[in-house]
């Protein structure tokens, strides 16, 4: 008899692409396993008319899936890593982090070639406080328009509403074969990505002797080291959707280079720094970078945001 695995996933086109990628990788390695997808609707999928920063709470796109995992209704979960809160529920672990797609943000416009080409007062759509703060820092004249919905919806809004441009994660566009829609990639100087952006998270129960060894084969060491550094940085800052926090690490296999920032919501003040060190201390680097930013004034920004939250 063939054994089976159930993967929990959101139902968006991108989430299904990610879950099917994991499904295919497992069946390629172990053809005797039947892998099925279980679609679970999360709170973040249900609330589409309010910016995420106003919804509040952490884990808007993962909580219901994690509950299914804890209750044995699924055997593993596939998430976008940037949706993962810094702290996991007791009993769950990150079983694997596959090789990362492009981690950067993409500038998408029909009429304009780059951010600096936008006219004064241009309307730019984004669903992210992190992006909005960095955009306002460079271009205080821009009108930032909240943009929710799946990728297709957001791309359509660029064509059907009076938006001059939108900014999205490049990874989603590339995974769905929409790379030709990218007008320009934004480098880390222009737009530091979200923690975990471009990476997948395969989440499992920590006491599952069957699933753990299956998914660990999908882990990519360099991506894992980089994301560990980023998530340790996020955890120390206790960041969620309500705070403009960005963090991005790269690694050459032996060293990790991590850049992080905290901004106030209007983008007037950005506190940014970098740390580098051996991959063995990736998490210590993340915590140390967070301490650097806190000592340089990020503590005041975070306190004021949390008091207004």
Buried (B, 14 or more C-beta within 10 A) or exposed (E): EEEEBBBBBBBBBBBBBBBBBBBEBBBEEEEEBBBEBBBBEBBBBEBEEEBBBEBEEBBBBBBBBBBBBBEEEBBBBBBBBBBBBBEBBEEBBBBBBBBBBBBBBBBBBEEBEEBEBBEEEBBBBBBBBBBBBBBBBBBEEBEBBBBBBBBEEBBEBBEEEEBBBBBBBBBBBBBBEBEEBBBBEBEBEBBBBBBBBBBBBBBBBEEBEEBBEBBEEBBBEBBBBBBBBBBBBBBBBBBBBBBBBBBBBBBEEEBBBBBBBBBBBEBEBBBBBBBBBEBEBBBBBBBBBBBBBBEEEBBBBBEEBEEEE
